[in-house]
Amino acid sequence: MMIIELVFVLVYHFLQKNLVFMKATEELQGRVGKLKTMYGSGIKALDDMAKELEENSRSTFGSLNSEVSKHSHAVEGVSIKLMLLLSDLNSFSLV
């Protein structure tokens, strides 16, 4: 009877340790799941922000390019007018 009691005690302790191990494993899995969700959503948010910033910069540079083009055409127009005026002044002074 002593051996049977010893086997039962050993089995009982083994099962208790396994139960503790299983609970710890479940707790760790839960924590890992929470971290995965938290960091995964953070990465998604950063990715969304990067896409939005890219779109904004494309729009801003497009507007800037348009403004530079408008001003360069205006400067061209002024340059042509100045050249014509200088030409007229030169022909006037020659007369």
C-alpha positions in Angstrom: 0.0 0.0 0.0 2.9 2.3 0.6 4.0 2.2 -3.0 0.5 3.0 -4.3 0.3 6.0 -2.0 3.7 7.1 -3.2 2.7 6.8 -6.8 -0.5 8.8 -6.1 1.5 11.5 -4.4 4.0 11.7 -7.3 1.2 11.7 -9.9 -0.6 14.4 -7.9 2.5 16.6 -7.7 3.2 16.0 -11.4 -0.4 17.1 -12.3 -0.2 20.2 -10.1 3.1 21.3 -11.7 1.6 20.6 -15.2 -1.5 22.6 -14.2 0.7 25.6 -13.1 2.7 25.3 -16.3 -0.5 25.2 -18.4 -1.9 28.3 -16.6 1.4 30.2 -17.0 1.5 29.2 -20.7 -2.1 30.4 -21.2 -1.3 33.7 -19.4 1.8 34.2 -21.6 -0.1 33.5 -24.7 -2.7 36.1 -23.7 -0.1 38.7 -23.0 1.7 37.9 -26.3 -1.7 38.3 -28.1 -2.3 41.7 -26.5 1.2 42.9 -27.4 0.7 41.7 -30.9 -2.6 43.5 -31.2 -1.2 46.7 -29.6 2.0 46.9 -31.7 0.2 45.6 -34.9 -2.3 48.4 -34.6 0.5 50.9 -33.9 2.3 49.8 -37.0 -0.9 50.1 -39.1 -1.4 53.6 -37.8 2.1 54.6 -38.7 1.7 53.1 -42.2 -1.6 55.1 -42.6 0.1 58.3 -41.5 3.0 57.7 -43.9 0.6 57.2 -46.8 -1.3 60.4 -45.8 2.0 62.4 -45.6 3.1 61.1 -49.0 -0.2 62.2 -50.5 0.0 65.6 -48.8 3.6 66.1 -50.0 2.7 65.2 -53.6 -0.2 67.7 -53.5 2.0 70.4 -52.0 4.8 69.9 -54.5 2.3 69.9 -57.3 0.9 73.2 -56.1 4.4 74.6 -55.7 5.4 73.5 -59.1 2.3 75.2 -60.6 3.1 78.4 -58.8 6.7 78.4 -59.9 5.6 77.8 -63.5 3.1 80.7 -63.3 5.8 83.0 -61.9 8.4 81.9 -64.5 5.9 82.7 -67.3 5.2 86.1 -65.7 9.0 86.8 -65.5 9.3 85.7 -69.2 6.6 88.1 -70.1 8.3 91.0 -68.3 11.6 90.1 -69.8 10.1 90.2 -73.3 8.5 93.6 -72.6 11.7 95.0 -71.2 13.6 93.8 -74.3 11.1 95.4 -76.6 11.2 98.6 -74.5 15.0 98.6 -74.7 14.8 98.0 -78.4 12.4 100.9 -78.8 14.7 103.1 -76.7 17.7 102.1 -78.8 15.9 102.8 -82.1 14.6 106.1 -80.7 18.1 107.3 -79.6 19.5 106.4 -83.0 17.0 108.6 -84.8 
